[in-house]
Amino acid sequence: MRPAPTPDSAREIGESLAEALELAAAGDSSEAEQLLAIQVTRLLRHAGRGGEVPDELREQVCVLALELATRTASVPWLDWVIELHLITDAPLSPRLLASLEAAKSLLSRADGDLLTQYLETMQQRHRSLSDADLELVSHLRELRGPR
């Protein structure tokens, strides 16, 4: 069983996300990015050590990361979303895929190797993925385009 984030760290991440959302809504994208970067680093380290990242928390952080990617044209946020899903062995949600579709011009500049690795990992899991998840993986492959 994978260790879950402690309640204190999950609460702290949630509070930082709320603050980052407020800053982004107020137009202060750079401050929002700084706050989110701290939490992104924590989640990647936690997941990289085999720690559990709850689906809801992963979704919240990724939604904000993709929003910032779109607002700032910053490709590393896209890479981070893919990396977190790769590390946690999780398919992208329909909501995140729609956000990636909105950022399609950035997707072509994302880390191609990381995206390919994610797509291959999800394809290898095809027996354990639902039809809906397989469709999402296929759609992401189409968004990425030929490499």
C-alpha positions as CSV (number, residue, x, y, z in Angstrom):
1,M,0.0,0.0,0.0
2,R,1.4,3.4,-1.0
3,P,1.7,6.1,1.7
4,A,-0.9,8.9,1.4
5,P,0.1,12.5,1.9
6,T,-0.4,13.5,5.5
7,P,-3.6,15.4,6.3
8,D,-1.5,18.5,7.1
9,S,0.4,18.4,3.8
10,A,-2.8,17.7,1.8
11,R,-4.5,20.7,3.6
12,E,-1.4,22.8,2.9
13,I,-1.4,21.9,-0.8
14,G,-5.2,22.7,-0.9
15,E,-4.6,26.1,0.7
16,S,-1.8,26.9,-1.7
17,L,-4.0,25.9,-4.6
18,A,-6.8,28.1,-3.5
19,E,-4.3,31.0,-3.1
20,A,-2.8,30.3,-6.5
21,L,-6.2,30.3,-8.1
22,E,-7.1,33.6,-6.5
23,L,-3.8,35.1,-7.8
24,A,-4.3,33.7,-11.3
25,A,-7.9,35.1,-11.4
26,A,-6.5,38.5,-10.3
27,G,-4.0,38.4,-13.2
28,D,-0.9,37.7,-11.1
29,S,0.2,34.6,-13.0
30,S,3.9,34.8,-11.9
31,E,3.0,34.6,-8.2
32,A,0.5,31.8,-8.9
33,E,3.2,29.9,-10.8
34,Q,5.6,30.3,-7.9
35,L,3.1,28.9,-5.4
36,L,2.1,26.0,-7.7
37,A,5.7,25.2,-8.5
38,I,6.4,24.5,-4.8
39,Q,3.4,22.1,-4.6
40,V,4.3,20.5,-8.0
41,T,7.7,19.7,-6.7
42,R,6.3,18.2,-3.5
43,L,3.8,16.0,-5.3
44,L,6.4,14.8,-7.9
45,R,8.8,13.8,-5.1
46,H,6.1,12.2,-3.1
47,A,4.8,10.2,-6.1
48,G,8.4,9.4,-7.2
49,R,9.0,7.7,-3.8
50,G,5.9,5.6,-4.3
51,G,3.5,7.8,-2.3
52,E,-0.1,8.0,-3.2
53,V,-1.5,11.1,-4.8
54,P,-5.3,11.2,-4.4
55,D,-7.2,11.5,-7.7
56,E,-9.0,14.7,-6.6
57,L,-5.7,16.4,-5.5
58,R,-4.0,15.4,-8.8
59,E,-6.9,16.7,-10.8
60,Q,-7.0,20.1,-8.9
61,V,-3.3,20.7,-9.3
62,C,-3.3,19.7,-13.0
63,V,-6.3,21.8,-13.8
64,L,-4.5,24.9,-12.4
65,A,-1.2,23.9,-14.1
66,L,-2.9,23.7,-17.5
67,E,-4.7,27.0,-16.8
68,L,-1.3,28.6,-16.1
69,A,0.2,26.9,-19.2
70,T,-2.5,28.5,-21.3
71,R,-2.3,31.9,-19.7
72,T,1.5,32.1,-19.8
73,A,2.4,29.9,-22.8
74,S,4.7,28.0,-20.5
75,V,5.3,24.5,-21.8
76,P,6.9,23.0,-18.6
77,W,3.4,23.0,-17.0
78,L,2.2,20.6,-19.7
79,D,5.2,18.4,-19.2
80,W,4.6,18.3,-15.5
81,V,1.0,17.2,-15.9
82,I,2.1,14.4,-18.2
83,E,4.9,13.4,-15.8
84,L,2.6,13.3,-12.7
85,H,0.2,11.1,-14.6
86,L,3.0,8.9,-15.8
87,I,4.5,8.5,-12.3
88,T,1.1,7.8,-10.7
89,D,0.2,5.5,-13.6
90,A,-3.1,7.3,-14.1
91,P,-5.0,8.1,-17.2
92,L,-5.9,11.7,-18.0
93,S,-9.4,12.8,-17.1
94,P,-11.8,14.1,-19.8
95,R,-11.5,17.5,-18.2
96,L,-7.7,17.5,-18.4
97,L,-7.8,16.2,-22.0
98,A,-10.1,19.1,-22.9
99,S,-7.6,21.5,-21.3
100,L,-4.8,19.9,-23.3
101,E,-6.9,20.3,-26.4
102,A,-7.3,24.0,-25.7
103,A,-3.5,24.2,-25.3
104,K,-2.8,22.2,-28.5
105,S,-0.3,24.8,-29.9
106,L,1.8,24.3,-26.7
107,L,1.4,20.5,-26.8
108,S,3.5,20.4,-30.0
109,R,6.4,22.0,-28.0
110,A,6.0,19.7,-25.0
111,D,8.6,17.0,-24.1
112,G,7.9,14.5,-26.9
113,D,9.8,11.7,-25.2
114,L,7.8,12.1,-22.0
115,L,4.5,12.2,-23.9
116,T,5.4,9.2,-26.0
117,Q,6.4,7.3,-22.8
118,Y,3.1,8.2,-21.2
119,L,1.1,7.1,-24.3
120,E,3.0,3.8,-24.5
121,T,2.5,3.1,-20.8
122,M,-1.2,3.7,-21.1
123,Q,-1.4,1.6,-24.3
124,Q,0.4,-1.3,-22.5
125,R,-2.3,-1.1,-19.8
126,H,-5.1,-1.4,-22.3
127,R,-6.5,-4.5,-20.7
128,S,-7.0,-2.7,-17.4
129,L,-8.3,0.6,-18.9
130,S,-11.9,1.3,-19.5
131,D,-13.2,2.0,-23.0
132,A,-13.6,5.6,-22.1
133,D,-9.9,5.8,-20.9
134,L,-8.7,4.1,-24.0
135,E,-10.6,6.6,-26.1
136,L,-9.0,9.5,-24.1
137,V,-5.5,8.0,-24.7
138,S,-6.3,7.7,-28.4
139,H,-7.5,11.3,-28.5
140,L,-4.3,12.5,-26.8
141,R,-2.2,10.6,-29.4
142,E,-4.2,12.4,-32.1
143,L,-3.6,15.8,-30.4
144,R,0.1,15.1,-30.2
145,G,0.3,14.5,-33.9
146,P,3.0,12.6,-35.7
147,R,6.5,12.6,-34.2
